[in-house]
Amino acid sequence: MERRVLANAIRALSMDAVQKANSGHPGAPMGMADIAEVLWRDFMNHNPSNPQWSNRDRFILSNGHGSMLLYSLLHLTGYDLSIEDLKQFRQLHSKTPGHPEYGYAPGVETTTGPLGQGIANGVGMALAEKVLGAHFNRPGLDVVDHFTYVFMGDGCMMEGISHEVCSLAGTLKLGKLVAFWDDNGISIDGHVEGWFTDNTPARFEAYGWHVIRQVDGHNAAAIKAAIEEAQSVTDKPTLICCKTIIGFGSPNKSGSHDCHGSPLGAAEVQAAREALGWSYEPFVIPTEIAAMWDAKEIGQVKESAWDKQFAEYSKQFPELAQEFTRRVNGELPETWAAKSVSFVEKLQAEPATLASRKASQNAIEAYAAFLPELLGGSADLAPSNLTMWSGSESITPENAAGNYIHYGVREFGMSALMNGVALHGGFIPYGATFLMFMEYARNAVRMAALMKQRSIFVYTHDSIGLGEDGPTHQPVEQLTSLRSTPNLSTWRPCDQVETAVSWKFAIENKNGPTALIFSRQNLAQHIRTTEQLNNVKKGGYVLKEPEGEVQAIIIATGSEVSLAIQASDELATQGINVRVVSMPSTDVFDAQSKEYKDSVLPTNIRNRVAIEAASKDLWFKYVGLDGSVIGMETFGESAPAELLYEHFGITKENLIKAIKEHK
């Protein structure tokens, strides 16, 4: 049977599903169908019956608007994605949403749609493969040995994140990363020569990639030869430049932006069927074609061969095999719970005044010593973020056996790459920058939350307290942005104890990413009872209880907790009993039982003041309309930190005034 007929199965399913939904992007699936057919039928190592096989090849559709290409491939090769699922394309609660969503359909490796992040995830997966292999492979027993394949379009190329991550991929010589550029010359606005005239092959060659130019994306033999060449180059990632026709097979809309983001229309779908020689009814795949696509049997053979290899590996290296299994399953060591609790208790017993960024480094030092899966990094700020520890070993092109990535000044790329590492498995990635520069990476943080991945985002220099660098570097609204993100847990600890607890939470958190917010300036450690220490993990707790009946409450986080304690002490001398609540994580506190939350913030106490050197609005949720919030309403200024706190009124005196003036 001609390969074109097999590729036409993708085209037919794609245009039928888009037409039925009356919404979607048929052009890319129809244009890339020939490339996909060769890759998936001749090269992909995967098992549709076990989508989580650890040594499977990874496939990412970075141009995620062409999602029906991926859904068609998954259905045809035998994943648990039925014709009925394809008929529900873009419908509520279906397995086939408008863009590929991680966790909805088996075989979808990552959520794509925001262009450029798919290739970034792919770089992360390829890096994870290389590093995990360096950790576990032994001569003759490569238990980690797979490729990462990425489809990407002109939009991915235009997005700046592609520069960040592809530059780093070339530097790190990720030889098992193969990207296919769908060079069809079309984007939503039309022919791209009016706004995209880069010499893309030369650009990637400058990154250090192996580039295969001018491949006919509709010639199966040429595509196959290009992939074979790509696989033979082991010291460079490869870009295969595929010339394609968008909407291939559509007689009146192919080669035009008319088929990019809109259904072809019933008449054009029928015309395309005739042009392609596809005489079958919508959503019908003939038995003979379905059999040639089905990859379940060969997939099981491939996984069984790996199982046999891993059995030998387990015999020769039983401890390594056990550790490999633990890590790819995302489980923490049996010793984790006891050791982490012991570390927190030790810190409480040994008070210290230090910046929470330094306390963070101490926590990394303690935890990473028995968590080899922690894969660290910083966006060119390691001396400021303090993300390296005594056991940090830099990953280089020649040595992938390390545990620390120098991301360079690539905040967005770092964050999206971390998501790829987390999705691959075997690691818990953490990466750092200043809180202000979270803005560069905001959408990757959002994607981590959307996919509920265990990425740990470390943000230091958390407020106007960083001082003289001024408002360009002083965050104001960023905490509110992070805290309002679903599935993202955000912590701003007040001392070394809360810092250690926040790191412990982040490492244990399998339900999503965590943002850890740390100070540049030194923070005093606070006294806690055993009960208070145990309550830190609840996100908000009573840190200081006055003698006598509570008359008012101050809620604070981070560096402002000390101001709250000072104000409470002074008010006590004036006969006003003030409880201090430390709330390092609002989302974790919100998840507690109503009984617990009411015990911390009793509804009958309406004299409440919140203080934080950041945007004020969020805190009215906790103080109520009768309460007060002391915080930032403008951007910062350039001056020493202590002067800035005074200038913006974030002071003990204003706390006392707010409590006393409550009506």
C-alpha positions in Angstrom: 0.0 0.0 0.0 1.3 3.4 -0.8 2.5 5.4 2.1 0.5 8.4 0.9 -2.7 6.4 1.6 -1.6 5.8 5.2 -0.8 9.5 5.6 -4.2 10.3 4.1 -5.8 8.5 7.1 -4.4 11.4 9.3 -5.7 14.0 6.8 -9.2 12.5 6.7 -9.5 12.2 10.5 -8.2 15.7 11.0 -10.4 17.4 8.5 -13.5 15.4 9.6 -13.0 16.2 13.3 -12.4 19.9 12.7 -15.4 20.0 10.4 -17.7 18.3 13.0 -16.5 20.6 15.7 -16.9 23.6 13.3 -13.7 24.8 15.0 -10.0 24.0 14.7 -6.9 24.0 12.5 -6.9 21.4 9.7 -4.0 22.9 7.7 -1.0 21.8 9.8 -2.2 18.2 10.3 -2.8 17.8 6.6 0.5 19.4 5.7 2.6 17.4 8.2 0.8 14.0 7.7 3.5 12.6 5.5 6.2 13.4 8.0 4.2 12.0 10.9 3.5 8.8 9.0 7.2 8.1 8.4 8.3 9.0 11.9 5.6 7.1 13.8 5.6 4.0 11.6 9.3 3.6 10.9 11.1 5.1 13.9 9.0 5.8 17.0 9.7 3.4 19.9 6.6 3.4 22.0 4.0 1.0 23.3 0.3 2.2 23.0 -0.7 -0.3 25.6 1.7 1.3 28.1 1.9 5.0 27.5 4.1 5.5 30.6 6.9 3.1 29.6 10.0 4.9 30.8 12.2 4.3 27.8 9.6 5.4 25.2 10.5 8.0 22.6 8.9 11.3 23.4 6.8 13.1 20.7 5.8 16.8 21.1 3.6 18.8 18.9 4.9 22.2 19.6 2.6 23.7 17.1 -0.2 22.5 19.3 -3.0 24.2 17.3 -2.6 21.2 14.9 -3.8 18.9 17.7 -5.8 16.6 15.4 -2.5 15.4 13.9 -1.6 14.1 17.4 -5.0 12.7 18.2 -5.2 10.9 14.8 -1.8 9.4 15.4 -2.7 8.2 18.9 -6.0 6.7 17.6 -4.4 5.0 14.6 -1.5 3.5 16.5 -3.7 1.9 19.2 -3.8 4.2 22.2 -7.0 4.3 24.2 -8.4 7.1 22.1 -11.5 6.0 20.2 -13.2 7.3 17.1 -15.9 8.5 19.4 -13.3 10.5 21.2 -12.2 12.1 17.9 -15.8 12.9 17.2 -15.9 14.8 20.5 -13.0 17.1 19.4 -13.1 20.4 21.2 -16.2 19.5 23.2 -16.6 19.8 26.9 -14.9 17.1 29.0 -13.6 15.3 26.0 -10.2 13.6 25.7 -9.6 15.7 22.7 -9.5 19.4 23.6 -8.6 22.1 21.1 -4.9 21.9 22.0 -3.2 18.9 23.4 -3.6 18.8 27.2 -1.4 16.7 29.4 -3.5 14.1 31.3 -6.5 14.1 29.0 -5.5 11.5 26.5 -2.9 8.8 26.9 0.2 9.5 24.8 0.0 13.3 25.1 3.4 14.1 26.6 2.8 17.8 27.4 0.3 20.6 27.0 1.1 22.7 24.0 -0.5 25.7 22.4 1.4 28.7 23.6 3.9 28.6 20.7 7.6 27.8 21.4 7.0 26.1 24.8 6.6 22.7 23.2 10.2 22.8 21.8 11.3 24.1 25.2 9.7 21.1 26.8 11.4 18.9 24.3 14.8 20.4 25.1 14.0 19.6 28.8 13.0 16.1 28.0 16.1 15.5 25.9 18.3 17.0 28.7 16.6 14.7 31.2 17.2 11.7 29.0 20.9 12.6 28.7 21.4 13.3 32.4 19.4 10.3 33.6 21.3 8.1 31.3 24.6 9.4 32.6 23.4 8.6 36.1 22.2 5.1 35.5 23.5 3.6 32.2 26.3 1.1 32.5 28.5 -0.5 29.7 26.2 -2.6 27.5 23.2 -1.8 29.5 21.7 1.5 28.4 18.4 1.5 30.3 17.9 5.1 29.4 18.2 5.4 25.6 15.5 7.2 23.6 14.9 10.1 21.3 12.8 13.2 21.7 11.0 14.3 18.5 9.4 17.7 18.2 7.2 19.1 15.4 7.3 22.9 15.2 6.0 25.6 12.9 6.9 29.1 11.9 5.1 30.5 15.0 7.4 28.5 17.3 10.4 29.8 15.4 9.2 33.4 15.8 8.6 33.2 19.5 11.7 34.3 21.4 11.7 31.3 23.7 12.8 29.1 20.8 16.0 31.2 20.7 16.6 30.7 24.4 16.1 26.9 24.5 17.6 26.0 21.1 20.7 28.0 21.8 21.1 26.0 25.1 20.3 22.7 23.4 23.1 23.3 21.0 25.6 24.2 23.7 24.7 21.1 25.7 25.0 18.9 22.6 21.7 17.1 23.0 22.2 14.6 20.2 18.9 12.7 20.8 16.8 15.8 20.1 15.3 15.9 16.6 13.1 18.8 15.6 11.0 19.0 12.4 10.4 22.5 11.1 7.1 22.7 9.1 8.3 25.3 6.6 5.0 26.0 4.9 5.4 29.8 4.8 2.0 30.4 6.3 0.7 31.8 9.6 -2.7 33.1 10.6 -2.2 36.5 8.9 -1.1 35.0 5.6 2.2 34.4 3.9 5.0 35.0 6.4 7.6 36.6 4.1 6.1 40.0 5.2 7.2 39.4 8.8 9.5 36.3 8.9 12.5 36.3 6.6 15.1 34.8 9.0 17.7 32.4 7.6 16.4 29.8 10.0 18.8 27.0 8.9 21.8 29.3 9.4 20.4 30.4 12.8 20.3 26.8 14.0 23.7 26.0 12.6 25.0 29.0 14.7 23.5 27.4 17.8 25.5 24.3 17.1 22.7 22.2 15.7 23.0 19.7 12.8 20.7 21.1 10.1 19.2 19.1 7.2 17.9 21.6 4.7 15.2 21.5 2.0 13.6 18.2 2.8 10.5 17.5 0.7 7.9 17.1 3.5 5.7 15.1 1.1 8.3 12.6 0.0 8.5 9.6 2.3 11.9 8.5 1.1 13.4 11.9 1.7 11.8 12.2 5.1 13.1 8.7 6.1 16.6 9.5 4.9 16.6 12.7 6.9 15.6 11.0 10.1 18.2 8.3 9.7 20.8 11.1 9.2 19.5 12.9 12.3 19.8 9.7 14.4 23.4 9.1 13.3 24.5 12.5 14.6 25.1 12.0 18.3 26.8 15.1 19.4 24.3 17.7 18.1 20.6 18.2 18.1 19.1 18.1 14.6 16.7 20.4 12.8 15.0 18.9 9.8 13.7 21.6 7.6 10.6 20.2 5.8 9.1 22.1 2.9 5.4 21.4 3.1 2.1 22.6 1.7 -0.4 23.6 4.4 -3.7 21.9 4.0 -2.2 19.4 1.5 -5.0 17.7 -0.4 -7.5 20.5 -0.2 -7.9 21.6 -3.9 -9.0 25.2 -3.2 -7.4 26.0 0.2 -4.1 24.3 0.3 -1.1 26.6 0.5 -3.3 29.4 1.9 -3.9 30.8 5.4 -7.6 30.0 4.7 -7.0 26.5 6.0 -4.8 27.5 8.9 -7.4 28.1 11.7 -10.8 27.4 10.2 -12.7 24.3 9.1 -12.5 23.6 5.4 -16.2 23.6 5.0 -18.4 20.6 3.9 -17.9 21.2 0.2 -14.1 21.5 0.5 -13.9 18.4 2.7 -15.6 16.4 0.0 -13.4 18.0 -2.7 -10.3 17.0 -0.6 -11.6 13.4 -0.3 -11.8 13.2 -4.1 -8.4 14.9 -4.6 -6.8 12.5 -2.2 -8.6 9.4 -3.5 -10.1 8.8 0.0 -13.5 7.3 -0.8 -14.5 6.4 2.8 -17.2 8.0 4.9 -16.2 10.5 7.7 -14.4 8.9 10.6 -14.1 5.6 8.8 -10.7 3.9 8.7 -10.7 0.7 6.6 -9.6 -2.5 8.3 -6.5 -2.9 6.1 -5.3 0.7 6.7 -6.0 0.4 10.5 -4.0 -2.8 10.7 -1.0 -1.2 9.1 -1.1 1.6 11.5 -1.7 -0.5 14.7 1.5 -0.4 16.8 0.4 -2.3 19.8 2.1 -5.6 18.9 5.4 -4.1 17.9 5.2 -1.7 20.8 4.9 -4.6 23.2 7.8 -6.4 21.6 10.0 -3.3 22.0 9.0 -2.8 25.7 9.6 -6.5 26.3 13.1 -6.3 24.9 13.7 -3.4 27.3 12.2 -5.4 30.2 14.7 -8.2 29.4 17.5 -5.7 29.4 16.4 -4.2 32.7 16.1 -7.6 34.3 19.8 -8.2 33.5 20.6 -4.7 34.7 18.8 -5.5 38.0 20.8 -8.6 38.4 24.1 -6.9 37.9 23.2 -3.6 39.6 20.3 -4.3 42.1 20.7 -1.1 44.1 20.9 1.1 41.0 17.8 -0.7 39.5 15.9 0.0 42.7 16.9 3.6 42.7 16.1 4.0 39.0 12.6 2.6 39.6 12.0 4.9 42.6 13.1 8.0 40.7 11.1 7.4 37.5 8.0 6.6 39.6 8.5 10.0 41.3 8.7 8.5 44.8 10.8 10.0 47.6 13.3 7.9 49.6 12.0 6.0 52.6 14.3 8.1 54.8 12.9 11.4 53.5 10.2 11.9 56.1 12.3 11.4 59.1 15.4 13.3 57.8 13.4 16.3 56.6 11.5 16.6 59.9 14.7 16.3 61.9 16.3 19.1 59.8 13.4 21.4 60.5 13.4 20.6 64.2 17.2 21.2 64.3 16.8 24.7 62.8 14.2 25.7 65.3 16.5 24.6 68.1 19.5 26.5 66.7 18.2 30.1 66.0 19.9 32.1 63.3 19.4 35.5 61.7 20.0 35.3 58.0 18.4 36.1 54.6 15.8 33.6 53.6 17.8 33.1 50.3 20.7 31.9 52.5 18.3 29.8 54.5 17.1 28.3 51.2 20.6 27.4 50.3 21.0 25.7 53.6 17.8 23.7 53.0 19.0 22.7 49.6 22.3 21.6 51.2 20.5 19.4 53.7 17.8 17.9 51.4 19.9 17.4 48.2 22.4 15.3 50.1 19.9 12.4 50.1 17.8 13.5 47.1 19.8 12.8 43.9 16.8 13.6 41.8 17.0 17.3 42.7 18.2 19.0 39.4 19.1 22.6 40.2 19.8 25.7 38.2 19.6 29.4 37.9 19.2 32.0 35.2 22.7 33.4 35.5 22.2 34.4 39.1 23.5 31.5 41.2 25.7 33.8 43.4 22.6 35.9 44.2 19.9 33.2 44.2 22.2 30.9 46.3 21.0 27.8 44.5 24.3 25.9 44.4 25.3 23.6 47.3 28.5 21.8 48.2 27.5 18.8 46.1 26.5 20.8 43.0 28.2 19.5 39.9 27.7 21.5 36.7 26.3 19.7 33.7 28.5 20.4 30.7 28.4 19.1 27.0 31.1 16.6 28.0 29.8 15.7 31.4 26.0 15.0 31.7 26.4 13.2 35.1 26.0 16.4 37.1 23.0 17.9 38.9 23.2 21.6 38.2 22.3 23.5 35.0 23.7 26.9 34.2 20.7 28.3 32.2 22.3 31.6 31.3 20.1 34.7 31.1 17.1 32.7 29.9 14.3 32.9 32.5 11.5 31.9 30.2 13.5 29.1 28.6 14.7 27.8 32.0 11.1 27.6 33.3 9.7 25.8 30.3 12.7 23.5 30.1 12.2 22.6 33.7 8.6 21.6 32.9 10.0 19.2 30.2 12.4 17.8 32.8 9.5 17.2 35.2 7.4 15.6 32.5 10.1 13.3 31.5 10.5 11.9 35.0 13.4 10.9 37.1 14.0 14.4 38.4 12.6 17.2 40.6 13.8 20.4 38.9 14.3 23.7 40.6 15.4 26.9 38.9 15.9 30.4 40.1 15.8 34.1 39.3 14.9 37.3 41.0 11.1 37.5 41.7 10.9 40.5 39.4 12.1 38.5 36.4 9.4 35.9 37.0 7.6 38.2 34.5 9.8 36.9 31.7 8.8 33.4 32.5 5.2 33.9 33.5 3.6 31.7 30.9 5.8 28.8 31.6 4.9 29.0 35.3 1.3 29.0 34.2 1.9 25.9 32.1 3.5 24.1 35.0 0.4 24.8 37.0 -1.9 23.8 34.2 -0.1 20.5 33.9 0.3 20.1 37.7 4.0 19.4 37.3 6.5 19.3 40.2 8.6 22.2 39.1 10.1 24.3 41.9 10.5 28.0 41.0 12.9 29.8 43.3 12.5 33.6 43.4 14.8 35.7 45.5 15.1 39.5 46.1 11.4 39.5 47.0 10.5 43.1 47.7 11.6 46.7 47.9 13.9 45.3 50.6 16.4 44.6 47.8 17.1 48.3 47.9 19.3 50.3 45.7 18.7 48.5 42.4 15.4 50.3 42.3 11.9 49.8 40.9 13.1 47.9 37.8 14.2 45.1 40.1 11.7 45.6 43.0 8.7 43.3 42.7 5.3 44.7 43.7 2.5 42.9 41.9 4.2 39.6 41.3 3.1 37.9 44.5 -0.5 38.6 43.7 0.0 37.1 40.2 1.5 33.9 41.5 -1.0 33.5 44.4 -3.9 33.8 42.0 -2.7 31.0 39.7 -4.6 27.8 40.1 -2.6 24.7 41.1 0.4 26.8 42.0 1.5 26.9 45.7 3.3 30.1 46.7 5.4 30.4 49.9 7.0 33.5 51.3 8.7 32.4 54.5 9.7 34.6 57.4 12.8 32.8 58.7 15.0 29.8 58.2 12.5 27.4 59.8 9.6 28.5 57.5 12.1 28.3 54.6 13.0 24.7 55.4 9.3 23.8 55.7 8.5 25.5 52.3 11.2 23.5 50.6 9.9 20.4 52.2 6.4 21.1 50.9 7.7 21.8 47.4 9.6 18.6 47.2 6.6 16.6 48.5 4.1 18.4 46.3 2.9 16.1 43.5 -0.1 18.2 42.8 1.6 21.1 41.0 4.5 23.5 41.0 5.7 25.6 43.9 7.0 29.1 43.9 9.4 29.8 46.8 9.9 33.5 47.5 13.0 34.6 49.4 14.6 37.8 50.8 17.9 39.5 50.1 17.9 41.0 53.6 18.5 39.2 56.9 15.5 37.9 58.8 15.4 37.2 62.5 14.3 33.7 63.6 11.1 33.5 65.7 10.3 31.5 68.8 7.8 28.6 68.3 6.3 26.0 70.4 6.1 22.4 69.1 2.5 23.0 68.1 3.4 26.2 66.2 6.2 24.4 64.5 3.9 21.6 63.4 1.4 24.2 62.1 3.9 25.9 59.8 3.1 23.4 57.1 -0.6 24.5 57.2 0.4 27.7 55.4 -0.9 30.1 58.1 -0.7 29.7 61.9 -0.6 31.6 65.1 3.0 32.6 65.7 2.5 34.9 68.7 -0.4 34.7 71.1 -0.9 37.5 73.6 -1.8 37.1 77.2 -5.5 37.6 77.8 -8.3 37.7 75.3 -7.3 38.5 71.7 -8.5 41.9 70.6 -6.8 42.3 67.2 -4.9 40.2 64.7 -1.9 41.1 62.5 -1.3 38.9 59.5 2.2 39.1 57.9 4.6 37.2 55.7 8.3 37.2 55.1 10.4 40.1 56.3 7.3 41.9 57.6 6.6 39.2 60.3 9.3 40.9 62.5 7.4 44.2 62.2 4.2 42.4 63.3 5.9 40.9 66.3 7.4 44.3 67.3 4.1 46.0 66.9 2.3 43.3 69.0 4.9 43.6 71.7 4.5 47.4 71.9 0.7 47.2 71.8 0.8 44.7 74.7 2.4 47.4 76.9 -0.5 49.6 76.1 -3.0 47.0 77.1 -4.0 45.9 73.6 -3.8 42.1 73.0 -2.7 41.3 69.5 -2.3 37.9 67.9 0.3 37.6 65.1 -0.5 35.2 62.3 2.3 34.2 60.0 0.9 33.2 56.6 3.8 32.0 54.4 1.4 30.3 52.0 -2.2 31.6 51.4 -3.2 28.8 49.1 -2.1 26.1 51.6 -3.9 27.9 54.4 -7.0 28.2 52.2 -7.0 24.4 51.8 -7.2 23.7 55.5 -10.4 22.8 57.3 -12.9 25.6 58.2 -12.4 24.7 61.9 -8.7 25.3 61.6 -9.0 28.5 59.7 -11.5 29.8 62.1 -9.2 29.0 65.0 -6.4 31.1 63.4 -8.7 33.9 62.2 -11.8 33.9 64.4 -14.7 35.5 62.7 -15.6 37.6 65.8 -12.3 39.5 65.7 -12.8 42.1 63.1 -9.8 44.3 64.0 -7.4 42.9 61.5 -4.4 44.3 59.8 -2.2 42.7 57.1 1.3 43.8 56.2 3.4 42.9 53.3 5.9 44.8 51.2 3.9 44.1 48.0 0.5 44.8 46.4 -2.2 45.1 49.0 -5.4 43.9 47.2 -5.2 40.2 48.0 -5.0 40.7 51.7 -8.5 42.2 52.0 -9.7 38.6 51.6 -8.3 37.9 55.0 -8.8 41.2 56.9 -12.3 41.9 55.5 -13.7 45.3 54.5 -13.4 46.4 58.1 -9.7 45.7 58.2 -6.6 47.5 57.0 -3.7 46.5 54.7 -0.2 48.1 54.8 1.6 47.5 51.6 2.6 48.9 48.2 0.3 50.9 46.0 3.0 52.2 43.6 6.3 51.0 42.2 9.4 51.3 44.4 12.4 53.6 44.4 16.1 53.3 44.4 17.5 53.7 48.0 18.7 51.6 50.9 16.1 49.2 52.1 15.5 50.7 55.5 14.8 54.1 54.0 12.3 52.5 51.5 10.3 50.8 54.2 10.1 54.1 56.0 9.2 56.0 52.8 6.4 53.7 51.8 5.0 53.4 55.3 5.7 49.7 55.9 6.5 50.2 59.5 5.8 49.1 63.0 4.4 52.6 63.8 1.8 52.3 61.0 0.8 48.9 62.2 0.2 50.2 65.7 -1.7 53.2 64.3 -4.0 50.9 62.2 -4.8 48.7 65.1 -5.6 51.6 67.4 -7.7 53.4 64.8 -9.9 50.5 64.0 -13.6 51.3 64.4 
